[in-house]
Amino acid sequence: MAADWDTAVLLAELGVGHAVLPGLPRLALSPDGPVRAVPIPALSPITVGWAARQWNALSPLAAEFADLVAADQARFAADRAETPTGEDTR
């Protein structure tokens, strides 16, 4: 059992075993690589978000980083909505 997605994928690439992961929005698998992604409809994709006790207490750099991530996720969601299969085309 791996504690994170990257390790799980790496172990599968090395032939150590199989990995069952939730739908990861940016899992980049090479089409020529040893690992394939097979959708499991019953396994819901994960969602992520931000939590802060006091958002205005974040440093300016942390707030800017959060804004950049939010903007990137919005672009990603828009790109994904335009793709008929919903697959990441990056």
Phi, psi and omega in degrees: 000129180261150183272348180213165186294318182299318179293319179299316179294317179300316179297321176294320178298325180280355179082015182284333181176199180252159176228129174248115184236151173293165177302114181260123187299333184232032177288111183261102177254133179289135178299336180265000184281173183280353184247137178241146175263124179242115182298139174241099187305328182285347180265108184292144175291156179274157172237154179230163179198184181252148172224134177211134179298315176222103184304321182287353177273353178294148175293157178304322180293318179295319178295320178296319178299314179299319178296320178296316179296316180299318179295319179296318179295323178295318177296318180298316180296320179294317178298318182294323179294331180279343181271122184305321182273350183076011182276152176287122183260006180283000000 
